């Protein structure tokens, strides 16, 4: 006899997008349903609520005035890239490279998230202007710029559960974006820092890293207050965000680096909210994707496609989201194929 089984709702784990050049990737638009071919199979229902915590680590030494202004002017482009996908639950915080609190009382030093509120999120009023103000961290910071130490301090007790409480979420992706013209001067090696992040998340695939920096190869053409040693560049090169074809480093020398920073936002969205990995193999003809009351079409450019190789739903950048309010996730309804 035919029977219908109603599966419990579950929270889907996130999956990273495979490289664009992967020949095994096959996008399959949904075929027209032939009623004679569709028999009753065990049903599955999934809710997708992607989350990402984004940390800007911004050099606040004396040489960074122009770079900070460029960044602040283009805060809107970054915020738009992150917030345009309604299902993405994001936190954005800002740290400085100043770790001189051992001998000063600077309020923004040593891993404390900058400003009030300490981070912005989906529900923050005046998101763009608030983020733009946070990014302008000033240029009175210590000349010993540290990029790794502030992150470790911010995401460790007592700050993580104290003054920075609420920013970090264990079930979210973590994306760190470095903006600096100097070398990394903390005592941690690139390997130590990467191990801290991977251990913190428990899954290296949920750690993303980006940088707008003076590259070591550009040392002769980029104005810098000091010689570069490549520690930060080495770390960024080791965390390729799961895709060696995708660069995660911009040149701080480029006058339009602030505009290009929006590309980082798009990449973060694609990797955190662009893929839904299904727990069971679906009958492709029965897949229904909805965001609240909005039905998302089966479309390569403005909807979703199914990727058999990874048993995943891929969401297009061109989806026109009809905002449904905070906390509304993406639902995927399908009939699972029985595996004998």
Buried (B, 14 or more C-beta within 10 A) or exposed (E): EEEEEEBEEEEBEBBBBBBEEBEEBEEBEBEEEEEEEEEEBBBBBBBBBBBBBBBBBBBBBEBBEEBBEBBBEBBBBBBBBBBBBBBBBBBBBBBBBBBBBEEEEBEBBBBBBBBEEBBBBBEBEEBBEBBBBBBBBBBEBBBBBBBBBBBBBBBBEEBBEEEBEBBBEEEBBBBBBBBBBBBBBBEBBBEEBBEBBBEBBEEBBBBBBBBBBBBBEBEEEBEBBBEBEBBBBBBBBEBBBBBEEBEBBBBBBBEEBBBBBBBBBBBBBBBBBBBBBBEBBBBBBBBBBBBBEBEBBBBEEEBBBBBBEBBBBBBBEEBEBEEBEEEBBBBBBBBBEEEE
